[in-house]
Amino acid sequence: MRMLITGFEPFGGERVNPSALAAAALAREDFDGAVASFLVLPVARYRSIDLAVEAIERQRPDLVVMLGEGGGRTRLTPERVALNIDDFRIPDNAGHHPVEEPIVPGGPAAHFSTLPVRDMVRRMTAAGVPAAISNTAGTYLCNHVSYGVLHHIALRRLHICAGFVHVPYLPEQTIDKPLTTPSMSLELMLRGLRQGIAAAMAVPQPALARA
């Protein structure tokens, strides 16, 4: 099995992005002989999807797990759906700030993840890691890349299981934030993400996310 794991560079004034650290760490692990690679994507509207799609076309993975920082979230959250809309709350790192613009003009309103999101959450929580299904990936770069990748896979009819998972802030990212800002250690994130990937590897073929 070939696996591609993506994360993002820091944005919004942060010095680190836990999704990039997690993607790099996971790609070094042994998942029953799977060949894993990772890609750190720019927080840039027009380049992020292009680079992800280029990697998919070059590597032809069986599984694509996209990771992104979900600041303020308390759990690992596999996303059920990606929406065809860019509505950025802040400019991206290239200065783009779209408001209610489609990601793919004329494309479907949404694409569902083909990751087994409920099985992923079940395995994550059984391992003692806070996790929950999310029904919104927001309208920033995480949703943008998730929709773009899923759209490319659907358009090309590729046999790839793919979807997005948000991860919380790292503890060190909350030093200058309100006292109640949630965080999760990289070690705990990785424990849960390993279980999520194991669940995804067990999927024989892409299917709509299970309810």
Secondary structure, DSSP 8 states (H G I E B T S, - for coil): -EEEEEEE---TT-S--HHHHHHHHHHTS-STT-EEEEEEE-S-HHHHHHHHHHHHHHH--SEEEEEEE-TT-SSBEEBSEEES-B--SS--TTS---SSB-SSTT--SEEE--S-HHHHHHHHHHTT--B--BS---SSHHHHHHHHHHHHHHHHT---EEEEEEE---GGGGTTS-TT-----HHHHHHHHHHHHHHHHT-SS------
